[in-house]
Amino acid sequence: MPLSLYRKYRPIDFADFIGQEHIIKTLTNAIEGNLISHAYLFCGPRGSGKTTVARVFAKAINCENRKGYEPCNKCPACASINQGQAIDIIEIDAASNRGIEEVRQLKEGAKFVPTRLKFKVFIVDEAHQLSKDAANALLKILEEPPSHVIFILATTEIHKMISTIISRCQRFDFHRITANEILKKLQRISEKEKIKIDGNALELISANAEGDFRNAESLLEQVITYAKTVQGKTINAEQVKDILGLVDFNLVADFFDIIIKKDPALAIDFLNKNIEKGLNPFEFGNALVNYLRSSLILKIDTSLETVAVESLTKEAKEKLKNQIKIISERDLRRSLKAFLDAQSKMKYALIPQLPIELAILEIIEE
């Protein structure tokens, strides 16, 4: 069975990483300076590289022929880790192994020296899901760790971690991956896979990945599967929208144009005609709220462009910038609030688009 893109193109050394430069720099300095801590806490959104960085770090500190900070990826230690066969690298999913017994077993296992590697590394994913008793048992290990053991805890919800565990670890905050960083990786993958796909199509995938490398690679994989049926032809943005069922940014922008013009009949007609053509009203509601959020942030301060429109394509950015010139901040706030309320009501509505239609009337007729 062929490997998924996520597994095939997972970084195997620090040079492979795109994004999280502040973390990579600190960890590589620690490796070069032999300043290895006994416990690390990686926190941040899903798909931001926490577990992958943990694996590369574990490999680098155990590499037998390391030069500088990069693992050689050739020695027996690196080979066993790359193949997932290193018995001294123990990965634990706290979501399914959250009880006191599992942590006690971990504690017992930590007592024994590594079988083949220099360090025994425990990577605990979703560490915030450990039960209270299990977390307290883990705390005891972190307070008196054996010299041959290193813990790397990963979490998407740092606020659920007990403060005493946080205080025993070196904390690293992973940032949400930007669309531009995702785009760079997708370009690399497309070139290596020899897939003909234009820049706008890759931008669209990047913008819809929600800051998650795994999401982006999964979306690209769907597109590549389709591309095999049209060999020799370049995949464009329109095809990506059809393949992945994405809401066209231009559709949202055109709808917002009608809202700005305050024409309720045209807005409702536009919405329903597109739903008849197959537009998913739930996906449209989500896209509309995101678009209005970007508009409002950019209206408040143009210097916030990175925050506001980072996930939009170049074409959509220009359209949005022109729109906010002719609508007031007050009307933008009202529109965002109305459609946000509509979005939450849609799941319970007998007619899914009805909350959007009522929001249109509320905004325009006030």
C-alpha positions in Angstrom: 0.0 0.0 0.0 1.5 3.4 -1.0 2.3 5.9 1.8 0.0 8.9 2.3 1.6 12.2 1.4 1.7 13.2 5.1 3.8 10.1 6.0 5.8 10.2 2.8 6.9 13.9 3.2 7.1 14.1 6.9 10.4 15.9 7.8 13.3 13.6 8.7 15.7 16.3 9.8 15.5 19.9 10.9 16.3 21.3 7.5 13.0 19.8 6.2 10.9 21.9 8.4 8.9 24.9 7.1 7.7 27.2 9.9 8.3 27.1 13.6 11.8 28.6 13.1 12.0 30.0 16.7 11.5 26.5 18.1 13.9 24.8 15.6 16.6 27.3 16.3 16.3 26.8 20.1 16.3 23.0 19.9 19.2 22.8 17.5 21.3 25.2 19.7 20.6 22.9 22.7 21.7 19.9 20.7 25.0 21.6 19.5 25.7 22.9 23.0 24.8 19.6 24.7 22.2 21.4 26.8 19.5 18.7 26.7 16.7 19.0 29.3 14.9 16.1 30.9 11.5 17.3 29.9 9.9 19.4 27.1 6.4 20.6 26.6 5.2 21.3 23.0 1.9 23.1 22.9 0.0 24.5 19.9 -2.7 23.9 17.4 -3.2 20.5 15.7 -1.1 19.9 12.5 1.6 22.5 13.6 4.4 19.9 13.8 4.6 19.1 17.5 5.0 15.3 17.2 7.2 15.5 14.1 9.6 17.9 15.8 9.6 15.6 18.8 10.6 12.6 16.6 13.4 14.5 14.8 14.7 15.8 18.1 14.7 12.3 19.6 16.6 11.0 16.6 19.1 13.8 16.6 20.1 13.3 20.3 20.5 9.6 19.7 22.3 9.8 16.3 25.6 7.9 16.4 27.3 10.0 13.6 25.7 13.4 14.1 27.6 16.4 12.7 26.4 19.6 14.4 22.7 19.2 15.2 21.3 17.2 12.2 20.8 13.5 12.5 22.7 11.5 9.8 19.7 9.3 8.9 22.1 6.5 8.1 23.4 5.0 11.4 21.6 2.1 13.0 19.9 4.4 15.6 18.6 6.8 12.9 17.5 3.9 10.7 15.5 2.2 13.5 13.8 5.5 14.4 12.9 6.3 10.8 11.4 2.8 10.4 9.4 3.1 13.7 11.3 0.1 15.2 13.3 1.9 17.9 12.1 0.3 21.2 13.7 3.1 23.2 11.4 5.7 21.5 8.1 5.2 23.2 5.1 7.1 21.9 2.0 7.3 24.1 -1.4 8.6 23.0 -2.8 10.1 26.3 -6.3 10.3 24.7 -6.6 6.5 24.8 -4.0 5.8 27.6 -5.0 8.3 30.2 -5.3 6.3 33.4 -3.0 5.8 36.4 -2.1 2.3 35.4 -0.6 3.4 32.1 1.5 6.1 33.8 2.7 3.5 36.4 3.8 1.3 33.6 5.6 4.3 32.0 7.3 4.9 35.4 8.4 1.3 35.6 9.7 1.4 32.0 11.6 4.6 32.7 13.7 2.9 35.4 15.5 0.7 32.8 18.4 2.0 30.8 17.9 2.2 27.0 18.3 -1.1 25.1 20.2 0.3 22.1 20.0 4.1 22.1 21.8 6.7 24.3 18.5 8.2 25.6 15.1 6.6 26.2 12.5 9.1 24.9 8.9 9.2 25.9 6.6 11.2 23.6 3.2 11.7 25.2 0.7 13.1 22.7 -2.5 14.9 23.9 -0.9 15.1 27.4 -3.8 17.3 28.6 -6.1 14.3 28.5 -4.3 12.4 31.3 -6.5 11.9 34.3 -5.8 13.8 37.5 -4.2 10.8 39.2 -2.2 10.0 36.1 -1.0 13.6 35.8 0.1 13.5 39.4 2.0 10.2 38.8 3.7 11.7 35.8 4.6 14.8 37.9 6.5 12.5 40.3 8.6 11.0 37.5 9.3 14.5 36.1 10.5 15.6 39.6 13.1 12.8 39.8 13.8 11.7 36.3 16.6 9.1 35.5 19.4 10.7 33.6 18.9 8.4 30.6 15.2 9.5 30.1 13.7 12.4 28.2 10.0 13.3 28.2 8.4 15.3 25.4 4.8 16.2 26.2 2.6 17.5 23.4 -0.8 19.2 23.8 -3.3 21.2 21.9 -4.9 22.5 25.1 -2.2 23.9 27.4 -4.8 25.4 29.7 -5.8 21.9 30.8 -2.3 20.9 31.9 -1.6 21.2 35.6 0.7 24.0 36.4 3.2 21.9 38.3 3.9 19.7 35.2 4.3 22.9 33.1 6.8 24.2 35.6 8.9 21.1 35.3 9.3 21.3 31.5 10.9 23.6 29.0 7.9 25.0 27.2 7.7 25.6 23.4 4.7 27.3 21.9 4.0 26.2 18.3 2.4 28.8 16.1 -0.5 28.3 13.7 1.0 27.5 10.3 0.5 30.3 7.7 -1.1 29.7 4.3 2.2 30.9 2.7 4.2 28.3 4.7 1.7 25.6 3.7 1.9 26.7 0.0 5.7 26.3 0.1 5.4 22.7 1.2 2.7 21.9 -1.3 4.8 23.3 -4.1 7.7 21.0 -3.0 5.4 18.0 -2.9 3.8 18.8 -6.3 7.2 19.0 -7.9 8.4 15.7 -6.4 5.2 14.0 -7.4 5.4 15.5 -10.9 1.8 16.8 -10.7 0.9 19.7 -13.0 -1.1 22.1 -10.8 -1.2 25.9 -11.2 -0.3 28.4 -8.5 -3.9 29.5 -7.9 -5.0 25.9 -7.3 -2.2 25.4 -4.7 -3.1 28.8 -3.1 -6.7 27.6 -2.7 -5.7 24.4 -1.1 -3.4 26.3 1.3 -6.1 28.8 2.2 -8.5 26.0 3.1 -6.1 23.9 5.1 -7.0 25.8 8.3 -3.3 26.2 9.3 -2.8 22.4 9.4 -0.1 20.7 7.3 -1.9 17.3 7.6 -5.1 18.9 6.2 -3.3 20.5 3.4 -1.5 17.2 2.4 -4.8 15.3 2.6 -6.5 17.9 0.3 -3.6 17.7 -2.1 -3.8 13.9 -2.1 -7.4 14.1 -3.2 -6.5 16.4 -6.0 -3.6 14.2 -7.1 -5.9 11.2 -7.2 -8.1 13.2 -9.6 -5.1 14.4 -11.6 -4.3 10.8 -12.5 -7.5 10.6 -14.5 -6.5 13.7 -16.6 -2.8 12.9 -17.2 -0.9 15.6 -19.0 -3.3 18.4 -18.1 -2.7 21.1 -15.5 -5.1 21.2 -12.6 -6.6 24.6 -12.1 -8.4 26.4 -9.2 -11.9 25.7 -10.6 -11.2 22.0 -10.7 -9.9 22.1 -7.1 -13.1 23.7 -6.0 -15.1 21.0 -7.7 -13.0 18.1 -6.4 -12.9 19.3 -2.8 -16.3 20.9 -2.7 -14.9 24.3 -1.6 -16.9 27.5 -1.6 -15.6 29.9 -4.2 -14.3 33.1 -2.6 -15.6 35.0 -5.6 -19.1 33.7 -4.8 -18.8 35.0 -1.2 -17.4 38.3 -2.4 -20.2 38.8 -5.0 -22.8 38.1 -2.3 -21.2 40.6 -0.1 -21.3 43.2 -2.9 -25.1 42.8 -2.9 -25.2 43.2 0.8 -23.2 46.5 0.5 -25.7 47.7 -2.2 -28.5 46.9 0.3 -30.7 44.9 -2.1 -32.4 42.2 -0.1 -34.4 40.7 -2.9 -31.3 40.3 -5.1 -29.3 38.8 -2.1 -32.0 36.2 -1.4 -32.4 35.4 -5.1 -28.6 35.1 -5.4 -28.4 32.7 -2.4 -31.2 30.4 -3.5 -30.1 30.2 -7.1 -26.7 29.0 -6.1 -28.1 26.5 -3.6 -30.2 25.1 -6.5 -26.9 24.7 -8.4 -25.5 22.6 -5.5 -24.1 25.2 -3.1 -23.9 23.8 0.5 -25.6 26.5 2.7 -23.6 25.4 5.8 -20.3 25.7 3.9 -21.4 29.0 2.5 -22.3 30.3 6.0 -18.8 29.4 7.3 -17.1 31.0 4.3 -19.1 34.1 4.6 -18.4 34.5 8.4 -14.6 34.1 7.7 -14.8 36.6 4.9 -16.6 39.2 7.0 -14.1 38.6 9.9 -11.2 39.4 7.5 -13.1 42.5 6.2 -13.7 43.8 9.7 -10.1 43.3 10.9 -8.7 45.0 7.8 -11.2 47.8 8.2 -10.1 48.4 11.8 -6.4 48.7 10.8 -4.8 48.0 7.5 -1.6 47.1 9.2 -3.3 43.9 10.4 -3.3 42.5 6.8 -1.3 39.4 7.8 -3.9 38.5 10.4 -6.9 39.5 8.3 -6.3 38.1 4.8 -3.4 35.7 5.2 -5.6 32.8 4.2 -7.1 34.4 1.1 -5.9 34.2 -2.4 -4.4 37.3 -4.1 -7.6 37.8 -6.1 -9.8 37.6 -3.1 -7.6 40.0 -1.1 -7.9 42.7 -3.7 -11.6 42.3 -4.0 -12.0 42.6 -0.2 -9.8 45.7 0.0 -12.0 47.4 -2.5 -15.2 46.4 -0.7 -14.2 47.8 2.7 -13.6 51.2 1.2 -17.3 51.6 0.7 -18.8 50.1 3.8 -18.6 51.5 7.4 -17.0 49.7 10.3 -20.4 49.7 12.1 -22.2 48.0 9.1 -19.4 45.4 9.0 -19.8 44.6 12.7 -23.6 44.3 12.3 -23.2 42.1 9.3 -20.7 39.8 10.9 -22.8 39.5 14.1 -26.0 38.8 12.1 -24.4 36.1 9.9 -22.6 34.6 12.9 -25.9 34.2 14.7 -27.4 32.7 11.5 -24.5 30.2 11.2 -25.3 28.9 14.7 -29.0 28.6 14.0 -28.7 26.8 10.6 -28.1 23.3 12.1 -31.5 23.4 13.8 -33.4 25.1 10.9 -35.9 23.1 8.8 -34.9 25.2 5.9 -31.1 25.5 6.2 -30.8 28.9 4.3 -33.6 30.5 6.3 -31.4 31.9 9.0 -29.2 33.5 6.3 -32.2 35.0 4.6 -33.4 36.5 7.9 -29.9 37.9 8.5 -30.0 39.6 5.1 -33.3 41.3 6.0 -32.0 42.3 9.5 -28.9 43.9 8.1 -30.4 45.6 5.1 -33.7 46.8 6.5 -32.3 48.3 9.8 
